[in-house]
C-alpha cells in the first residue's frame, strides 16, 4: 500500500514527483510570482512500521543551496515536539529517512509557526494588563497586520519578526519576547517603565500561510522595500513604517533565520550615510553583552560589514538607523544549529529561540539608559 503525502494546509509546501515503495521523490514549490524556494512542510500518512526515504530532487536549485550541507530536516509526530531526521545532501538532492512508529508524521524545513498559533498568541497577549492591540491594516490576501504595544516609558522600541515567512524561528522568538515583556520579571518591569514596546510578531502573514520561503503574496521580498514601500506591492512594510513614523524609534530588532551559518549572530548598520562611531558602538556593545549573557550567541561568525556609504537603505535595519538614528540590528538564527552550543537531537529549536528572546531583552534592560 502506498503512503500518502499532503501539503494542503497552512504553510504547507511540497510537490510529489513519484512514490516507489519506500522511497518518495519530491520537489519544493517556488514562492508565488517568485523564483525563491527552500521552505518545505508536509505530512505523511499510512507509513507505520516502515522506514521511508524522502528525496527532494530540486534542492540544488533552491535559493540557498549552501544551506543544505550540515542541515537536518525536522520531523514531528504531534506537531509540538520537533526532532532531527537522518539527513544527507549530495549531487543537488536532499535526502532524509524516517522510521515510522506511528501512522502519521510531519516534516518541515524548521518547526512551523502556524497562522492559527499566531492568532492564539495575539489574542492571549492582547488580553494581558497594560497591552494594547492594533490592526494597522491588511495584507494583499486580506489578513490582519497586528501590532502589540506595552510599556509606558519614553523610549520607543520596535521588535518585528518574520519578514521572510519561511524563517519561522523568528516568530518563535517573538512569542518568547512577548511572554517576557508581559511577565513580572524585574528586567521586564524595568523595561516597561523606561520604554514603550511595539511588537509585530509576523510581518508576512500571506507568505506564512502560503508556504513561502522569502516573499509576500505579490512575490516581493519585504526586506528590500523599506526605502519606498507601496500598498500595491508591500503593504506590510508601508503600514509598519508609517506606524514607526508616528512613534519614532530608538531601538529596533528585525528577527530572521539564516540558512547557511551555524550560529546566532547580529548584523548592523555599517555603511549608512549618517554613520558615527558612537552610534555604531551601541550596536557592538549590545552584541558583546548578549554573548556574555548566553552561550547561544556569539560574535565571531556573521555577515561582512558594508563599506562606508554603501549600506542598502531598502533593508529595514539600515533604513531605521538612518531614518531615526535608531540603534537597529538584524538578529539571525540558524536553520542548522548554534554550533558553539549544539543540541544533537533538535539542533536550533523553538524553545531555544524563545530563550534567546529572553536573553536579548535582559541585555537591552541593562543598556536601555544608554540608548
C-alpha positions as CSV (number, residue, x, y, z in Angstrom):
1,X,0.0,0.0,0.0
2,X,1.4,3.4,-1.0
3,X,1.9,6.1,1.5
4,X,0.0,9.5,1.3
5,X,1.8,12.8,1.2
6,X,-0.1,16.1,1.7
7,X,0.8,19.7,1.9
8,X,-2.7,21.3,1.5
9,X,-2.6,23.2,4.8
10,X,-1.4,26.4,6.5
11,X,2.3,26.8,5.4
12,X,2.4,23.5,3.5
13,X,4.8,23.2,0.6
14,X,5.8,20.1,-1.4
15,X,5.1,18.5,-4.8
16,X,5.1,14.8,-5.2
17,X,7.1,13.6,-8.2
18,X,7.0,9.9,-7.6
19,X,6.4,7.3,-4.8
20,X,8.1,4.0,-5.4
21,X,7.8,1.6,-2.4
22,X,9.7,3.0,0.5
23,X,11.1,6.0,-1.5
24,X,9.3,9.3,-2.2
25,X,10.7,11.7,-4.7
26,X,9.6,15.3,-4.1
27,X,10.1,18.9,-5.2
28,X,9.7,22.2,-3.3
29,X,7.3,24.6,-4.9
30,X,8.6,28.2,-5.6
31,X,7.1,31.2,-3.9
32,X,4.2,32.7,-5.9
33,X,5.4,35.1,-8.6
34,X,9.0,34.4,-7.5
35,X,11.9,32.2,-8.1
36,X,12.7,31.7,-4.4
37,X,12.2,28.3,-2.8
38,X,13.6,26.4,0.2
39,X,10.8,26.1,2.7
40,X,9.0,22.7,2.8
41,X,6.3,21.4,5.1
42,X,4.3,18.3,4.5
43,X,2.6,15.3,6.3
44,X,2.9,11.6,5.5
45,X,0.3,9.0,6.5
46,X,0.0,5.3,6.0
47,X,3.6,4.6,6.9
48,X,3.5,2.9,10.3
49,X,6.2,0.2,10.7
50,X,8.1,1.3,7.6
51,X,11.3,3.3,7.0
52,X,10.7,5.8,4.3
53,X,13.4,7.7,2.4
54,X,12.4,11.2,1.1
55,X,14.4,12.8,-1.7
56,X,13.9,16.5,-2.5
57,X,15.2,16.4,-6.1
58,X,15.4,20.2,-6.7
59,X,17.2,21.1,-3.5
60,X,20.3,22.1,-5.5
61,X,18.4,24.8,-7.3
62,X,17.0,26.4,-4.2
63,X,17.6,29.9,-3.0
64,X,20.5,29.0,-0.7
65,X,21.9,25.6,-1.7
66,X,24.9,26.3,0.6
67,X,22.5,25.8,3.5
68,X,21.9,22.1,2.9
69,X,25.3,20.7,3.9
70,X,25.2,20.0,7.6
71,X,21.4,20.6,7.8
72,X,18.9,18.3,9.3
73,X,15.2,18.1,8.3
74,X,12.7,18.4,11.2
75,X,10.1,15.7,11.9
76,X,7.2,15.5,14.4
77,X,4.5,13.0,15.3
78,X,2.4,15.5,17.3
79,X,3.3,18.9,15.7
80,X,4.5,20.1,19.1
81,X,7.9,18.4,19.5
82,X,10.2,18.5,16.5
83,X,13.4,16.5,16.2
84,X,16.1,15.9,13.6
85,X,15.7,13.3,10.8
86,X,18.7,11.5,9.4
87,X,19.5,13.9,6.6
88,X,22.1,13.9,3.8
89,X,22.8,16.2,0.8
90,X,24.7,15.1,-2.3
91,X,24.6,16.0,-6.0
92,X,21.8,18.6,-5.6
93,X,19.5,16.2,-3.8
94,X,18.4,16.5,-0.1
95,X,17.6,13.1,1.4
96,X,16.2,12.2,4.8
97,X,14.9,8.9,6.2
98,X,12.5,8.2,8.9
99,X,11.3,5.0,10.6
100,X,7.6,5.4,11.4
101,X,6.3,4.1,14.7
102,X,3.0,5.9,14.2
103,X,0.7,6.1,11.1
104,X,1.4,9.8,10.6
105,X,4.2,12.3,10.8
106,X,5.0,15.8,9.7
107,X,8.2,17.1,8.1
108,X,9.4,20.7,7.8
109,X,12.4,22.9,7.0
110,X,12.1,24.2,10.5
111,X,9.4,23.8,13.2
112,X,6.4,25.6,11.7
113,X,4.6,28.5,13.4
114,X,1.1,28.4,12.0
115,X,-1.2,31.4,11.5
116,X,-3.6,29.8,13.9
117,X,-0.9,29.8,16.6
118,X,-0.2,33.5,15.6
119,X,-3.8,34.4,16.3
120,X,-3.7,32.5,19.6
121,X,-0.6,34.4,20.5
122,X,-2.1,37.8,19.6
123,X,-5.3,37.1,21.5
124,X,-3.5,35.8,24.6
125,X,-1.1,38.8,24.8
126,X,-3.8,41.4,23.9
127,X,-5.8,40.3,26.9
128,X,-3.0,40.9,29.4
129,X,-2.9,44.0,31.6
130,X,-1.2,47.0,30.1
131,X,-1.2,45.7,26.5
132,X,-2.8,47.5,23.5
133,X,-3.5,45.7,20.3
134,X,-3.8,47.5,16.9
135,X,-4.7,46.1,13.5
136,X,-2.8,48.7,11.5
137,X,-4.1,47.4,8.1
138,X,-4.4,44.3,5.9
139,X,-2.2,42.4,3.6
140,X,-2.8,41.7,0.0
141,X,-4.6,38.4,0.9
142,X,-6.8,40.4,3.4
143,X,-5.1,39.1,6.6
144,X,-4.7,41.5,9.5
145,X,-1.3,43.0,10.3
146,X,-1.0,43.0,14.1
147,X,1.0,45.3,16.5
148,X,1.1,44.7,20.2
149,X,2.2,47.6,22.4
150,X,3.2,47.6,26.1
151,X,5.1,49.8,28.4
152,X,4.9,53.5,29.4
153,X,8.5,54.7,29.0
154,X,9.5,57.4,26.6
155,X,12.0,55.4,24.5
156,X,10.3,53.7,21.6
157,X,11.4,50.2,20.8
158,X,10.2,48.2,17.8
159,X,10.6,44.4,17.6
160,X,9.4,42.8,14.3
161,X,9.8,39.3,13.0
162,X,9.3,37.1,10.0
163,X,9.7,39.5,7.1
164,X,10.8,36.2,5.4
165,X,8.0,33.8,6.2
166,X,9.9,30.6,5.9
167,X,12.1,31.8,8.8
168,X,9.6,30.5,11.3
169,X,12.1,30.6,14.2
170,X,11.6,34.4,14.1
171,X,8.0,34.1,15.3
172,X,9.0,31.6,18.0
173,X,11.4,34.3,19.1
174,X,8.6,36.9,19.0
175,X,6.5,34.6,21.2
176,X,9.3,34.4,23.7
177,X,9.7,38.2,23.6
178,X,6.0,38.9,24.2
179,X,5.9,36.4,27.1
180,X,8.9,38.0,28.7
181,X,7.7,41.6,28.2
182,X,4.3,40.8,29.8
183,X,5.8,39.0,32.8
184,X,6.6,40.1,36.3
185,X,10.3,39.6,35.7
186,X,12.3,42.5,37.2
187,X,14.1,43.2,33.9
188,X,10.8,43.3,32.1
189,X,9.2,45.6,34.6
190,X,12.2,48.0,34.3
191,X,11.9,47.9,30.5
192,X,8.2,48.7,30.6
193,X,8.9,51.7,32.9
194,X,11.7,53.1,30.6
195,X,10.4,52.2,27.2
196,X,7.3,51.6,25.1
197,X,7.5,48.4,23.1
198,X,5.8,47.8,19.7
199,X,5.9,44.2,18.6
200,X,5.0,42.9,15.2
201,X,5.2,39.1,15.6
202,X,4.6,38.3,11.9
203,X,5.4,40.9,9.2
204,X,4.4,38.5,6.4
205,X,1.2,36.6,7.2
206,X,0.5,36.0,3.5
207,X,3.8,34.3,2.8
208,X,3.5,32.4,6.0
209,X,0.1,30.8,5.2
210,X,1.1,30.2,1.5
211,X,4.2,28.2,2.5
212,X,6.7,30.8,1.0
213,X,10.3,31.0,1.9
214,X,11.0,34.7,1.4
215,X,8.2,36.7,-0.2
216,X,4.7,38.0,0.3
217,X,1.6,37.4,-1.9
218,X,3.0,39.5,-4.7
219,X,6.3,37.7,-4.8
220,X,8.1,40.7,-3.1
221,X,11.0,40.4,-0.6
222,X,9.8,42.7,2.1
223,X,13.3,43.4,3.4
224,X,14.1,45.1,0.1
225,X,11.2,47.6,0.3
226,X,11.9,49.9,3.2
227,X,13.1,52.8,1.1
228,X,9.9,53.1,-0.9
229,X,7.2,50.6,0.1
230,X,3.8,50.7,-1.5
231,X,0.3,49.5,-0.7
232,X,0.2,47.7,-4.1
233,X,3.4,45.6,-3.6
234,X,4.4,45.7,0.0
235,X,1.6,47.0,2.3
236,X,3.2,45.2,5.2
237,X,6.2,47.4,5.1
238,X,4.2,50.5,4.2
239,X,2.0,50.1,7.2
240,X,4.6,49.3,9.7
241,X,7.0,52.0,8.6
242,X,4.1,54.5,8.8
243,X,3.4,53.4,12.4
244,X,7.1,53.8,13.2
245,X,7.0,57.3,11.8
246,X,4.1,58.1,14.2
247,X,6.1,56.9,17.3
248,X,9.7,57.3,16.4
249,X,12.2,54.6,17.0
250,X,15.2,54.5,19.4
251,X,15.9,50.8,19.3
252,X,14.9,48.1,16.7
253,X,15.4,44.4,16.2
254,X,14.5,42.7,12.9
255,X,14.4,38.9,13.6
256,X,15.3,36.4,10.9
257,X,16.8,33.0,10.2
258,X,19.9,32.2,8.2
259,X,20.2,29.1,6.0
260,X,24.0,28.6,5.9
261,X,25.7,29.9,9.1
262,X,25.5,27.5,12.1
263,X,25.3,30.2,14.7
264,X,23.2,33.1,16.1
265,X,24.6,36.5,15.2
266,X,23.7,40.1,14.7
267,X,24.0,42.3,11.6
268,X,24.2,46.1,12.0
269,X,24.0,49.3,10.0
270,X,27.6,49.9,9.0
271,X,27.8,51.9,5.8
272,X,24.8,54.2,6.3
273,X,25.4,57.8,5.3
274,X,25.0,59.2,8.9
275,X,27.2,56.6,10.5
276,X,29.2,57.7,13.5
277,X,31.5,55.5,15.7
278,X,29.5,56.5,18.8
279,X,26.2,55.3,17.2
280,X,27.8,52.1,16.0
281,X,29.4,51.4,19.3
282,X,26.0,51.0,20.9
283,X,25.2,48.2,18.5
284,X,28.6,46.5,19.0
285,X,28.2,46.7,22.8
286,X,24.8,45.1,22.7
287,X,26.3,42.1,20.8
288,X,29.2,41.8,23.3
289,X,26.8,41.9,26.3
290,X,24.5,39.4,24.7
291,X,27.4,37.0,24.0
292,X,28.4,37.3,27.7
293,X,24.9,36.5,28.8
294,X,24.1,33.3,26.9
295,X,26.1,30.5,25.3
296,X,23.5,30.6,22.5
297,X,25.0,33.8,21.0
298,X,28.4,34.6,19.6
299,X,30.2,37.5,17.7
300,X,32.8,35.7,15.6
301,X,30.6,34.4,12.7
302,X,28.3,36.6,10.7
303,X,27.9,38.8,7.6
304,X,30.6,41.0,6.2
305,X,30.2,44.7,7.1
306,X,29.2,47.2,4.4
307,X,31.9,49.7,3.4
308,X,31.3,53.3,4.3
309,X,28.5,54.8,2.2
310,X,27.4,51.5,0.7
311,X,24.6,50.4,3.0
312,X,21.4,49.2,1.3
313,X,18.7,51.5,2.6
314,X,16.0,49.3,1.2
315,X,16.8,46.9,4.2
316,X,15.0,47.7,7.4
317,X,18.0,47.8,9.8
318,X,19.8,50.3,7.6
319,X,16.7,52.3,6.9
320,X,15.7,52.7,10.6
321,X,19.3,53.6,11.7
322,X,19.4,56.3,9.0
323,X,15.7,57.4,9.3
324,X,15.5,57.7,13.1
325,X,19.1,57.4,14.4
326,X,17.9,54.1,15.9
327,X,20.2,51.5,17.4
328,X,18.9,49.0,14.9
329,X,20.0,45.4,14.2
330,X,19.1,42.2,12.5
331,X,19.1,39.0,14.6
332,X,19.8,35.9,12.6
333,X,19.1,32.4,14.0
334,X,20.2,29.2,12.3
335,X,18.2,26.5,10.4
336,X,21.1,24.2,11.4
337,X,22.3,24.6,15.0
338,X,24.3,27.0,17.1
339,X,27.5,25.0,16.8
340,X,29.1,26.7,19.8
341,X,26.4,25.1,22.0
342,X,24.9,22.3,19.9
343,X,21.9,20.1,20.5
344,X,22.3,16.8,18.7
345,X,18.6,15.8,19.0
346,X,16.8,19.1,18.0
347,X,19.5,21.5,16.7
348,X,18.2,25.0,16.9
349,X,14.6,24.8,18.1
350,X,11.5,26.8,19.0
351,X,12.4,26.5,22.7
352,X,15.9,27.9,22.2
353,X,14.5,30.7,20.0
354,X,12.2,31.8,22.9
355,X,15.0,31.6,25.4
356,X,17.2,33.7,23.1
357,X,14.5,36.4,23.1
358,X,14.6,36.5,26.9
359,X,18.4,36.9,26.8
360,X,18.1,39.7,24.2
361,X,15.6,41.6,26.3
362,X,17.6,41.1,29.5
363,X,20.6,42.6,27.7
364,X,18.5,45.5,26.5
365,X,17.4,46.1,30.1
366,X,21.0,46.6,31.1
367,X,21.6,49.1,28.2
368,X,18.3,51.0,27.8
369,X,19.6,54.0,29.6
370,X,22.4,54.3,27.2
371,X,20.3,54.1,24.0
